[in-house]
Amino acid sequence: MSQEIAVVGSPEFTTGFRLAGVRKFADIPTERKDEQLDDAVTEMLEDDDVGIVVMHDDDMDHLSRGVRESAETSVEPVLVTLGGEGAGSGGLREQIKRAIGIDLMDEE
């Protein structure tokens, strides 16, 4: 069973997670984002120890089409994006629903 959280993004984004104890991370310098982000996300998605991959919502625009599709459809590990314009409660709600298979906010 996958247990670890991994974070991918700029050093500024990953630092808080690292201070909170996240041990798997990939620091991607802003100037090399287009070159290195695909490889880092692919590596985290293929790691059997990783259950959740966290990245900034804006970084999704820098992924190639294939890697983005893999990340968006991955169930284990699940990709959780934070920040950006698409980070409303509906977006997080859908990510949680996809991760655990049920809608915790369902009013029925």
C-alpha positions as CSV (number, residue, x, y, z in Angstrom):
1,M,0.0,0.0,0.0
2,S,1.4,3.4,-1.0
3,Q,2.0,5.6,2.0
4,E,4.3,8.5,1.1
5,I,3.5,12.0,0.0
6,A,5.7,13.4,-2.8
7,V,5.8,17.0,-3.9
8,V,7.0,18.4,-7.2
9,G,7.6,22.0,-8.0
10,S,9.8,25.1,-7.5
11,P,12.1,25.1,-4.5
12,E,9.8,27.8,-3.0
13,F,6.8,25.5,-3.3
14,T,8.4,22.4,-2.0
15,T,10.2,24.0,1.0
16,G,7.1,24.1,3.3
17,F,6.3,20.5,2.6
18,R,9.9,19.5,3.3
19,L,9.8,21.3,6.6
20,A,6.6,19.5,7.4
21,G,8.4,16.1,6.9
22,V,7.7,15.2,3.3
23,R,10.8,13.2,2.2
24,K,10.1,12.7,-1.4
25,F,10.4,15.8,-3.5
26,A,11.6,17.2,-6.8
27,D,12.8,20.7,-6.9
28,I,12.4,22.1,-10.4
29,P,14.0,25.5,-11.0
30,T,11.6,27.9,-12.7
31,E,14.0,28.5,-15.6
32,R,14.2,24.7,-16.3
33,K,10.5,23.9,-15.7
34,D,9.7,22.9,-19.2
35,E,12.8,20.6,-19.4
36,Q,12.5,18.8,-16.1
37,L,8.9,18.8,-14.9
38,D,7.7,15.9,-17.1
39,D,10.5,13.6,-15.9
40,A,9.9,14.5,-12.2
41,V,6.2,13.9,-12.4
42,T,6.6,10.7,-14.3
43,E,9.1,9.4,-11.7
44,M,6.8,10.2,-8.9
45,L,3.8,8.6,-10.6
46,E,5.8,5.4,-11.2
47,D,7.2,5.2,-7.6
48,D,5.4,2.4,-5.8
49,D,5.9,4.0,-2.4
50,V,4.1,7.2,-3.3
51,G,0.3,7.5,-2.6
52,I,-0.2,11.3,-3.2
53,V,1.7,13.6,-5.5
54,V,1.3,17.3,-4.7
55,M,2.1,20.1,-7.2
56,H,1.1,23.6,-7.9
57,D,-1.9,24.0,-10.2
58,D,-0.1,26.4,-12.5
59,D,2.6,23.8,-13.2
60,M,0.1,21.6,-14.9
61,D,0.3,23.9,-17.9
62,H,4.0,23.0,-18.3
63,L,3.4,19.3,-18.6
64,S,3.4,17.6,-22.0
65,R,0.0,16.3,-23.1
66,G,0.8,12.7,-22.3
67,V,2.2,13.3,-18.8
68,R,-0.6,15.6,-18.0
69,E,-3.2,13.0,-19.0
70,S,-1.4,10.3,-17.0
71,A,-1.3,12.6,-13.9
72,E,-5.0,13.6,-14.2
73,T,-6.2,10.1,-14.6
74,S,-3.9,8.4,-12.1
75,V,-5.8,6.8,-9.2
76,E,-2.8,5.6,-7.3
77,P,-0.9,7.7,-6.7
78,V,-3.5,10.5,-6.8
79,L,-2.3,13.9,-8.0
80,V,-3.4,16.9,-5.9
81,T,-2.9,20.4,-7.2
82,L,-2.8,23.4,-4.9
83,G,-3.0,27.1,-5.7
84,G,-3.7,28.8,-9.0
85,E,-7.1,29.9,-10.4
86,G,-8.6,26.4,-10.6
87,A,-8.1,25.8,-6.9
88,G,-11.7,26.4,-5.7
89,S,-13.5,24.1,-3.4
90,G,-15.1,22.2,-6.3
91,G,-11.6,21.3,-7.7
92,L,-10.4,19.9,-4.3
93,R,-13.7,18.2,-3.8
94,E,-13.3,16.4,-7.1
95,Q,-9.7,15.4,-6.3
96,I,-10.8,13.9,-3.0
97,K,-13.7,12.1,-4.6
98,R,-11.4,10.6,-7.2
99,A,-8.8,9.6,-4.6
100,I,-11.2,7.8,-2.2
101,G,-14.0,6.9,-4.6
102,I,-16.9,8.7,-2.7
103,D,-18.1,12.2,-2.3
104,L,-17.8,13.1,1.4
105,M,-20.0,16.2,0.9
106,D,-22.9,14.2,-0.7
107,E,-26.1,15.3,1.0
108,E,-28.1,12.2,0.5
